Amino acid sequence: MNKEQIGLNAGKIWKLLSSDNRRWKYADVKEATGLSDREMNTAIGWLARENKIELETKGDSYD
């Protein structure tokens, strides 16, 4: 996976998240985008670095 693909995946997630004002669970985003865990995690890291998303923890997991 390269930076371009990570950026494209981040765009997919960002488009989904910005389409409404709800709180998304990791599993729901994964299902809606069809991305693997690795693809999701790198894209979420990209978006978090750009301060475009906020992550909430619930126990040992992120929602």
N, CA, C and O atoms as CSV, one atom per row, in Angstrom:
chain,resi,resn,atom,element,x,y,z
A,1,MET,N,N,0.849,-1.165,0.000
A,1,MET,CA,C,0.000,0.000,0.000
A,1,MET,C,C,0.904,1.242,0.000
A,1,MET,O,O,1.890,1.306,0.735
A,2,ASN,N,N,0.554,2.213,-0.828
A,2,ASN,CA,C,1.340,3.438,-0.894
A,2,ASN,C,C,0.531,4.635,-0.410
A,2,ASN,O,O,-0.659,4.514,-0.121
A,3,LYS,N,N,1.189,5.797,-0.321
A,3,LYS,CA,C,0.521,6.996,0.196
A,3,LYS,C,C,-0.694,7.377,-0.633
A,3,LYS,O,O,-1.701,7.835,-0.093
A,4,GLU,N,N,-0.603,7.190,-1.929
A,4,GLU,CA,C,-1.735,7.538,-2.787
A,4,GLU,C,C,-2.965,6.700,-2.434
A,4,GLU,O,O,-4.072,7.230,-2.333
A,5,GLN,N,N,-2.768,5.392,-2.247
A,5,GLN,CA,C,-3.889,4.517,-1.902
A,5,GLN,C,C,-4.451,4.850,-0.521
A,5,GLN,O,O,-5.664,4.831,-0.312
A,6,ILE,N,N,-3.561,5.153,0.410
A,6,ILE,CA,C,-4.013,5.539,1.747
A,6,ILE,C,C,-4.853,6.813,1.657
A,6,ILE,O,O,-5.899,6.915,2.298
A,7,GLY,N,N,-4.401,7.772,0.871
A,7,GLY,CA,C,-5.143,9.013,0.681
A,7,GLY,C,C,-6.505,8.777,0.042
A,7,GLY,O,O,-7.494,9.393,0.437
A,8,LEU,N,N,-6.556,7.887,-0.943
A,8,LEU,CA,C,-7.834,7.559,-1.581
A,8,LEU,C,C,-8.794,6.907,-0.583
A,8,LEU,O,O,-9.984,7.221,-0.558
A,9,ASN,N,N,-8.265,6.001,0.234
A,9,ASN,CA,C,-9.090,5.353,1.261
A,9,ASN,C,C,-9.571,6.358,2.297
A,9,ASN,O,O,-10.715,6.294,2.749
A,10,ALA,N,N,-8.694,7.289,2.671
A,10,ALA,CA,C,-9.087,8.337,3.612
A,10,ALA,C,C,-10.212,9.179,3.008
A,10,ALA,O,O,-11.148,9.566,3.708
A,11,GLY,N,N,-10.116,9.456,1.720
A,11,GLY,CA,C,-11.171,10.201,1.045
A,11,GLY,C,C,-12.498,9.469,1.049
A,11,GLY,O,O,-13.555,10.076,1.221
A,12,LYS,N,N,-12.436,8.161,0.858
A,12,LYS,CA,C,-13.654,7.333,0.917
A,12,LYS,C,C,-14.326,7.445,2.281
A,12,LYS,O,O,-15.537,7.638,2.391
A,13,ILE,N,N,-13.500,7.316,3.312
A,13,ILE,CA,C,-14.031,7.390,4.677
A,13,ILE,C,C,-14.544,8.794,4.967
A,13,ILE,O,O,-15.626,8.950,5.532
A,14,TRP,N,N,-13.784,9.812,4.590
A,14,TRP,CA,C,-14.185,11.188,4.846
A,14,TRP,C,C,-15.507,11.515,4.164
A,14,TRP,O,O,-16.370,12.166,4.752
A,15,LYS,N,N,-15.664,11.063,2.923
A,15,LYS,CA,C,-16.911,11.299,2.187
A,15,LYS,C,C,-18.091,10.664,2.930
A,15,LYS,O,O,-19.157,11.267,3.054
A,16,LEU,N,N,-17.886,9.455,3.414
A,16,LEU,CA,C,-18.935,8.761,4.156
A,16,LEU,C,C,-19.265,9.500,5.453
A,16,LEU,O,O,-20.434,9.751,5.745
A,17,LEU,N,N,-18.247,9.846,6.222
A,17,LEU,CA,C,-18.461,10.488,7.518
A,17,LEU,C,C,-19.066,11.882,7.388
A,17,LEU,O,O,-19.845,12.307,8.242
A,18,SER,N,N,-18.714,12.581,6.338
A,18,SER,CA,C,-19.216,13.940,6.185
A,18,SER,C,C,-20.582,13.981,5.501
A,18,SER,O,O,-21.148,15.058,5.315
A,19,SER,N,N,-21.114,12.817,5.127
A,19,SER,CA,C,-22.411,12.778,4.459
A,19,SER,C,C,-23.572,13.006,5.428
A,19,SER,O,O,-24.673,13.368,5.012
A,20,ASP,N,N,-23.322,12.794,6.704
A,20,ASP,CA,C,-24.329,13.076,7.724
A,20,ASP,C,C,-23.633,13.424,9.030
A,20,ASP,O,O,-22.404,13.407,9.106
A,21,ASN,N,N,-24.384,13.727,10.022
A,21,ASN,CA,C,-23.800,14.194,11.276
A,21,ASN,C,C,-23.898,13.155,12.384
A,21,ASN,O,O,-24.009,13.507,13.559
A,22,ARG,N,N,-23.857,11.891,12.022
A,22,ARG,CA,C,-23.975,10.862,13.042
A,22,ARG,C,C,-22.606,10.370,13.497
A,22,ARG,O,O,-21.594,10.622,12.843
A,23,ARG,N,N,-22.588,9.681,14.605
A,23,ARG,CA,C,-21.352,9.046,15.088
A,23,ARG,C,C,-21.293,7.649,14.497
A,23,ARG,O,O,-22.231,6.863,14.635
A,24,TRP,N,N,-20.210,7.354,13.853
A,24,TRP,CA,C,-20.046,6.061,13.199
A,24,TRP,C,C,-19.212,5.138,14.060
A,24,TRP,O,O,-18.245,5.572,14.687
A,25,LYS,N,N,-19.570,3.891,14.094
A,25,LYS,CA,C,-18.751,2.859,14.729
A,25,LYS,C,C,-17.786,2.303,13.681
A,25,LYS,O,O,-18.091,2.278,12.488
A,26,TYR,N,N,-16.634,1.864,14.140
A,26,TYR,CA,C,-15.596,1.331,13.267
A,26,TYR,C,C,-16.174,0.254,12.337
A,26,TYR,O,O,-15.956,0.282,11.126
A,27,ALA,N,N,-16.903,-0.681,12.918
A,27,ALA,CA,C,-17.454,-1.800,12.136
A,27,ALA,C,C,-18.416,-1.305,11.054
A,27,ALA,O,O,-18.462,-1.864,9.959
A,28,ASP,N,N,-19.178,-0.265,11.361
A,28,ASP,CA,C,-20.120,0.279,10.385
A,28,ASP,C,C,-19.396,0.957,9.226
A,28,ASP,O,O,-19.792,0.813,8.070
A,29,VAL,N,N,-18.339,1.692,9.541
A,29,VAL,CA,C,-17.539,2.334,8.486
A,29,VAL,C,C,-16.878,1.263,7.628
A,29,VAL,O,O,-16.849,1.364,6.401
A,30,LYS,N,N,-16.351,0.239,8.286
A,30,LYS,CA,C,-15.694,-0.851,7.562
A,30,LYS,C,C,-16.666,-1.524,6.597
A,30,LYS,O,O,-16.328,-1.783,5.442
A,31,GLU,N,N,-17.858,-1.801,7.074
A,31,GLU,CA,C,-18.857,-2.456,6.227
A,31,GLU,C,C,-19.279,-1.551,5.068
A,31,GLU,O,O,-19.420,-2.013,3.935
A,32,ALA,N,N,-19.478,-0.281,5.351
A,32,ALA,CA,C,-19.944,0.662,4.329
A,32,ALA,C,C,-18.892,0.923,3.254
A,32,ALA,O,O,-19.236,1.153,2.094
A,33,THR,N,N,-17.617,0.889,3.628
A,33,THR,CA,C,-16.553,1.190,2.668
A,33,THR,C,C,-15.974,-0.051,2.008
A,33,THR,O,O,-15.423,0.027,0.910
A,34,GLY,N,N,-16.095,-1.196,2.673
A,34,GLY,CA,C,-15.511,-2.418,2.129
A,34,GLY,C,C,-14.002,-2.494,2.285
A,34,GLY,O,O,-13.353,-3.314,1.636
A,35,LEU,N,N,-13.437,-1.648,3.140
A,35,LEU,CA,C,-11.991,-1.637,3.354
A,35,LEU,C,C,-11.583,-2.707,4.366
A,35,LEU,O,O,-12.369,-3.088,5.234
A,36,SER,N,N,-10.359,-3.179,4.243
A,36,SER,CA,C,-9.819,-4.138,5.214
A,36,SER,C,C,-9.427,-3.384,6.487
A,36,SER,O,O,-9.410,-2.154,6.496
A,37,ASP,N,N,-9.117,-4.106,7.546
A,37,ASP,CA,C,-8.672,-3.465,8.785
A,37,ASP,C,C,-7.427,-2.612,8.542
A,37,ASP,O,O,-7.339,-1.484,9.028
A,38,ARG,N,N,-6.486,-3.141,7.804
A,38,ARG,CA,C,-5.244,-2.403,7.530
A,38,ARG,C,C,-5.542,-1.124,6.757
A,38,ARG,O,O,-5.011,-0.063,7.085
A,39,GLU,N,N,-6.377,-1.216,5.742
A,39,GLU,CA,C,-6.745,-0.046,4.955
A,39,GLU,C,C,-7.485,0.981,5.812
A,39,GLU,O,O,-7.240,2.183,5.712
A,40,MET,N,N,-8.388,0.493,6.651
A,40,MET,CA,C,-9.143,1.371,7.543
A,40,MET,C,C,-8.211,2.095,8.505
A,40,MET,O,O,-8.296,3.312,8.668
A,41,ASN,N,N,-7.332,1.349,9.132
A,41,ASN,CA,C,-6.466,1.925,10.159
A,41,ASN,C,C,-5.515,2.974,9.594
A,41,ASN,O,O,-5.301,4.015,10.216
A,42,THR,N,N,-4.949,2.713,8.431
A,42,THR,CA,C,-4.049,3.705,7.839
A,42,THR,C,C,-4.824,4.953,7.425
A,42,THR,O,O,-4.344,6.071,7.609
A,43,ALA,N,N,-6.019,4.767,6.868
A,43,ALA,CA,C,-6.837,5.902,6.445
A,43,ALA,C,C,-7.324,6.710,7.648
A,43,ALA,O,O,-7.350,7.940,7.595
A,44,ILE,N,N,-7.702,6.043,8.712
A,44,ILE,CA,C,-8.131,6.740,9.929
A,44,ILE,C,C,-6.956,7.528,10.514
A,44,ILE,O,O,-7.130,8.653,10.984
A,45,GLY,N,N,-5.778,6.942,10.484
A,45,GLY,CA,C,-4.590,7.662,10.943
A,45,GLY,C,C,-4.358,8.918,10.132
A,45,GLY,O,O,-4.023,9.966,10.684
A,46,TRP,N,N,-4.534,8.820,8.829
A,46,TRP,CA,C,-4.386,9.960,7.917
A,46,TRP,C,C,-5.369,11.063,8.314
A,46,TRP,O,O,-4.989,12.226,8.457
A,47,LEU,N,N,-6.635,10.682,8.488
A,47,LEU,CA,C,-7.675,11.660,8.826
A,47,LEU,C,C,-7.458,12.264,10.213
A,47,LEU,O,O,-7.699,13.452,10.422
A,48,ALA,N,N,-7.006,11.449,11.147
A,48,ALA,CA,C,-6.742,11.948,12.497
A,48,ALA,C,C,-5.584,12.941,12.467
A,48,ALA,O,O,-5.625,13.964,13.151
A,49,ARG,N,N,-4.570,12.650,11.691
A,49,ARG,CA,C,-3.413,13.538,11.566
A,49,ARG,C,C,-3.830,14.895,11.004
A,49,ARG,O,O,-3.265,15.924,11.375
A,50,GLU,N,N,-4.812,14.895,10.116
A,50,GLU,CA,C,-5.319,16.131,9.525
A,50,GLU,C,C,-6.405,16.787,10.386
A,50,GLU,O,O,-7.011,17.777,9.978
A,51,ASN,N,N,-6.646,16.234,11.572
A,51,ASN,CA,C,-7.668,16.749,12.497
A,51,ASN,C,C,-9.057,16.782,11.867
A,51,ASN,O,O,-9.849,17.680,12.152
A,52,LYS,N,N,-9.348,15.822,11.028
A,52,LYS,CA,C,-10.654,15.760,10.378
A,52,LYS,C,C,-11.626,14.860,11.125
A,52,LYS,O,O,-12.833,14.925,10.892
A,53,ILE,N,N,-11.118,14.026,12.011
A,53,ILE,CA,C,-11.995,13.131,12.772
A,53,ILE,C,C,-11.575,13.138,14.237
A,53,ILE,O,O,-10.449,13.496,14.584
A,54,GLU,N,N,-12.500,12.737,15.067
A,54,GLU,CA,C,-12.235,12.537,16.482
A,54,GLU,C,C,-12.521,11.077,16.795
A,54,GLU,O,O,-13.518,10.519,16.337
A,55,LEU,N,N,-11.656,10.473,17.563
A,55,LEU,CA,C,-11.832,9.082,17.952
A,55,LEU,C,C,-12.240,9.020,19.415
A,55,LEU,O,O,-11.664,9.702,20.263
A,56,GLU,N,N,-13.221,8.210,19.696
A,56,GLU,CA,C,-13.649,7.996,21.073
A,56,GLU,C,C,-13.339,6.558,21.453
A,56,GLU,O,O,-13.590,5.631,20.683
A,57,THR,N,N,-12.797,6.386,22.632
A,57,THR,CA,C,-12.522,5.025,23.092
A,57,THR,C,C,-13.625,4.574,24.019
A,57,THR,O,O,-14.228,5.361,24.750
A,58,LYS,N,N,-13.862,3.296,23.961
A,58,LYS,CA,C,-14.843,2.658,24.831
A,58,LYS,C,C,-14.164,1.394,25.337
A,58,LYS,O,O,-14.153,0.371,24.652
A,59,GLY,N,N,-13.606,1.465,26.517
A,59,GLY,CA,C,-12.820,0.343,27.008
A,59,GLY,C,C,-11.519,0.279,26.215
A,59,GLY,O,O,-10.765,1.251,26.162
A,60,ASP,N,N,-11.267,-0.861,25.606
A,60,ASP,CA,C,-10.045,-1.045,24.815
A,60,ASP,C,C,-10.277,-0.867,23.324
A,60,ASP,O,O,-9.375,-1.137,22.531
A,61,SER,N,N,-11.474,-0.414,22.917
A,61,SER,CA,C,-11.755,-0.294,21.498
A,61,SER,C,C,-12.143,1.141,21.150
A,61,SER,O,O,-12.499,1.941,22.015
A,62,TYR,N,N,-12.062,1.432,19.875
A,62,TYR,CA,C,-12.461,2.747,19.360
A,62,TYR,C,C,-13.817,2.645,18.704
A,62,TYR,O,O,-14.116,1.662,18.027
A,63,ASP,N,N,-14.635,3.657,18.901
A,63,ASP,CA,C,-15.939,3.756,18.234
A,63,ASP,C,C,-15.948,4.996,17.368
A,63,ASP,O,O,-16.948,5.283,16.710
